[in-house]
Amino acid sequence: MKNITLLGSTGSIGTQALQVIGAYPERFRVRSLAANTSVEQLAHQARRFMPDMVAISDVSCYNELKSALADVDIQVLAGADEVSRLAADADTDMVLNSLVGFAGLGPTLAALSAGNTLALANKESLVAGGHLAMELAAAGGVDILPVDSEHSAIFQCLQGQKISAVERIVLTASGGPFFGKTQDELAHITAAHALKHPNWDMGAKITIDSATLMNKGLEVMEARWLFDTAYEQIHVVVHRESIIHSLVEFCDGAVLAQLGAPDMRVPIQYALTWPERLPGDAPRISWEQLGSMHFAAPDREVFPCLDLAYAAGREGGSMPCVLNAANEEAVALFLKGEIGFLTIPRIIETVMNKHKVITTPDFDTLAETDREARRLARESAGMKG
């Protein structure tokens, strides 16, 4: 029986993780659940899985959650510090971190410091603080198991292989809803258009990131840390069908790929059960109906976020944190209808150009950098405060 702490339980990854956990009650027990503001959904999940503790990041939601669970024996906590405390819980066997954005870094570091195995769906942890996370993981001998479909694919391809034999990692991108569009065609795109992803059912923020190709840029930065690979060895190719989830090219010319239907329950379950594989009910591919698969180079001129991510990663230090914070803020403004789609990369580039890189930032420095980059992003968008 594996005790699981699930952070971000009410989001897309969190709800699918609970489906996987619920299918194997003899294998998994939910130790703790945490969410940001979704009180009703979190309370429903708590009643279904009866964890020992639940936490809500937004302290203003505490009384409502406490009242909703008043008749059951579940400890209710509130605040970002309490979410990190759950991640460091000594009675947890694995922390699945599916929080969104920079908010996931603190719990990631807490889990690793405590020696808890980390199933990571919060890519921003490694984007903003990869040097801190990997140092803790190495020092404590802690496994970081990737949950993103692309990184799970690479991880699966590397089983039994030596990282020194890898020549190139190839991350596949769906291209999002705007593949093939020109900048003129994107000038009047709304959030409703951008949220219609052709293949994946994801949360709003990651869906917009997919539309701008920033999501792939963040994944490049995550892959650099997870697989100790130079940026020059990480390649991105558009694969519209989302059947090949990523590939690894080896020094002898062999290429291994992981394929499957676009269903996040597969990488979630693999992280939870690794090194085993258990039966799952994800859809199977009909190869005869699939017929063919297609590949293309990403359009870096129309979608400049990909190259901004490469540039931030190569710069290193605090710059990836700046890129991530500016992107989070710009995406939030776009979702509110306060800026246009093409303004997202312009804001990010503006904020990056204003930043003086700090070479080896600690967590507190990254937190301050995150706050300042967000302020600059709002200022660049014409927002104050």
GIQUI-V866883 format. One record per residue. N is the residue number from 1. PSI is psi in whole degrees, 0 to 359 (NA if undefined). OMEGA is omega in whole degrees, 0 to 359 (none if undefined). NEAR is the number of other C-alpha atoms within 12 Angstrom. Layout:
N PSI OMEGA NEAR
N PSI OMEGA NEAR
//
This chain:
1 123 182 18
2 124 178 23
3 124 185 30
4 130 168 46
5 121 185 50
6 112 180 55
7 129 186 53
8 40 189 45
9 339 183 44
10 356 178 35
11 183 183 33
12 311 179 29
13 317 182 39
14 315 181 42
15 324 177 32
16 326 176 31
17 320 178 43
18 330 174 39
19 316 179 28
20 314 180 34
21 317 180 37
22 335 180 22
23 345 181 20
24 65 182 21
25 340 178 18
26 347 182 13
27 324 189 20
28 144 171 29
29 134 178 31
30 114 178 43
31 315 182 35
32 153 174 46
33 147 176 57
34 144 177 54
35 176 183 49
36 297 184 37
37 353 188 28
38 78 187 27
39 310 185 33
40 315 181 22
41 319 178 26
42 319 178 41
43 319 178 37
44 316 178 23
45 320 180 37
46 319 179 38
47 328 180 24
48 319 188 21
49 351 176 31
50 61 176 25
51 169 176 33
52 327 184 28
53 149 169 40
54 150 178 49
55 143 175 46
56 126 185 42
57 319 182 36
58 110 185 24
59 337 179 24
60 346 180 18
61 358 188 25
62 309 184 31
63 320 179 19
64 317 180 22
65 319 179 38
66 318 179 28
67 320 182 17
68 337 182 25
69 22 185 31
70 333 186 17
71 6 179 15
72 157 185 22
73 72 179 16
74 126 178 28
75 131 182 29
76 127 181 38
77 163 180 33
78 146 177 31
79 153 181 25
80 324 180 30
81 325 179 24
82 326 176 31
83 318 177 42
84 326 178 39
85 322 177 35
86 321 181 47
87 331 182 49
88 5 184 34
89 128 183 31
90 339 181 23
91 10 178 27
92 134 176 33
93 328 181 33
94 137 173 41
95 121 173 56
96 109 183 51
97 103 177 57
98 25 174 46
99 158 182 44
100 129 169 36
101 194 182 39
102 335 179 41
103 341 180 39
104 346 185 41
105 314 180 43
106 309 177 39
107 325 177 46
108 312 180 53
109 324 178 44
110 316 179 34
111 314 182 43
112 321 178 42
113 326 181 30
114 355 180 29
115 17 180 29
116 130 176 38
117 136 186 40
118 118 169 44
119 114 194 44
120 116 172 49
121 358 179 45
122 86 185 44
123 333 181 47
124 337 176 44
125 315 181 47
126 331 177 43
127 308 185 47
128 323 187 48
129 36 183 46
130 322 181 43
131 324 179 33
132 315 183 31
133 314 184 39
134 328 177 31
135 317 178 23
136 318 180 26
137 317 180 29
138 318 182 20
139 322 183 15
140 359 183 19
141 37 185 18
142 134 178 27
143 133 168 32
144 114 184 44
145 118 184 39
146 141 178 41
147 331 173 42
148 139 186 46
149 322 182 43
150 316 182 47
151 328 173 47
152 320 179 43
153 314 179 38
154 315 179 43
155 317 180 36
156 320 179 33
157 335 183 30
158 355 180 27
159 123 181 18
160 4 181 10
161 159 175 19
162 132 181 16
163 333 180 24
164 342 180 17
165 356 182 20
166 126 176 28
167 320 182 25
168 141 171 32
169 133 180 41
170 111 176 40
171 128 178 45
172 144 179 43
173 138 178 47
174 336 187 41
175 351 178 42
176 190 184 38
177 351 188 29
178 21 178 35
179 131 178 30
180 355 180 23
181 156 174 22
182 167 178 17
183 323 178 22
184 321 180 13
185 336 182 16
186 355 187 25
187 330 184 18
188 23 179 20
189 138 176 29
190 169 178 27
191 323 180 30
192 321 177 19
193 314 187 25
194 336 182 34
195 358 180 30
196 78 180 23
197 138 185 32
198 335 189 24
199 325 190 24
200 148 173 31
201 104 187 24
202 173 175 30
203 166 187 27
204 314 185 27
205 312 182 32
206 331 178 41
207 319 175 34
208 319 177 41
209 324 177 45
210 322 181 38
211 326 180 47
212 351 189 52
213 5 174 42
214 326 179 44
215 319 179 45
216 324 176 46
217 317 177 45
218 323 179 48
219 326 174 48
220 315 181 49
221 323 177 49
222 317 181 45
223 325 179 45
224 319 182 35
225 316 184 34
226 322 188 37
227 13 175 35
228 55 188 26
229 142 177 27
230 150 180 24
231 330 180 31
232 342 180 20
233 3 182 27
234 119 186 35
235 147 179 32
236 132 176 40
237 141 178 31
238 128 178 32
239 100 193 31
240 329 186 29
241 343 182 28
242 40 176 35
243 316 172 35
244 119 187 36
245 342 167 39
246 167 185 41
247 158 173 36
248 124 176 42
249 132 183 27
250 166 187 23
251 340 179 18
252 3 180 13
253 351 177 12
254 147 178 16
255 126 174 21
256 138 179 28
257 150 173 28
258 126 184 30
259 156 176 29
260 168 176 27
261 151 179 25
262 85 184 32
263 115 186 33
264 346 179 39
265 335 180 36
266 303 178 38
267 328 177 40
268 311 182 41
269 323 181 40
270 320 177 31
271 320 182 39
272 328 187 43
273 350 183 29
274 137 9 26
275 9 178 15
276 165 166 13
277 131 178 15
278 156 177 22
279 145 178 15
280 162 184 22
281 25 174 15
282 148 181 20
283 147 177 15
284 153 181 17
285 133 170 18
286 102 187 12
287 326 180 13
288 321 179 9
289 328 179 9
290 314 173 15
291 296 183 11
292 164 176 15
293 152 187 18
294 151 182 19
295 149 179 22
296 158 175 19
297 142 175 23
298 145 178 34
299 97 187 25
300 341 177 29
301 316 180 19
302 328 183 26
303 76 186 36
304 350 182 30
305 329 180 41
306 313 180 39
307 331 175 32
308 321 179 40
309 315 176 42
310 316 181 36
311 316 179 27
312 318 180 35
313 317 180 40
314 325 177 24
315 319 175 25
316 199 182 31
317 231 182 30
318 353 185 38
319 319 177 41
320 323 177 49
321 320 179 52
322 312 178 50
323 314 182 57
324 315 182 54
325 316 179 42
326 321 178 48
327 314 179 51
328 316 182 38
329 318 180 39
330 319 178 45
331 318 178 45
332 318 179 29
333 322 178 30
334 317 180 34
335 332 177 28
336 355 181 17
337 17 184 21
338 344 174 20
339 164 177 29
340 166 182 28
341 316 183 39
342 347 179 33
343 338 182 35
344 303 180 44
345 331 179 40
346 318 178 27
347 315 182 41
348 313 181 45
349 320 178 34
350 314 181 26
351 319 179 38
352 320 182 38
353 337 180 23
354 352 188 21
355 135 172 27
356 117 190 18
357 136 171 25
358 123 194 19
359 311 182 18
360 74 184 21
361 141 171 25
362 182 185 24
363 316 181 28
364 321 178 16
365 319 177 23
366 321 179 36
367 319 178 26
368 320 177 20
369 318 178 35
370 313 181 37
371 316 182 25
372 320 179 28
373 323 177 38
374 319 179 37
375 316 179 28
376 324 178 32
377 315 178 41
378 321 178 32
379 319 179 21
380 332 178 29
381 0 181 32
382 8 178 16
383 146 178 17
384 152 177 11
385 NA none 13
//
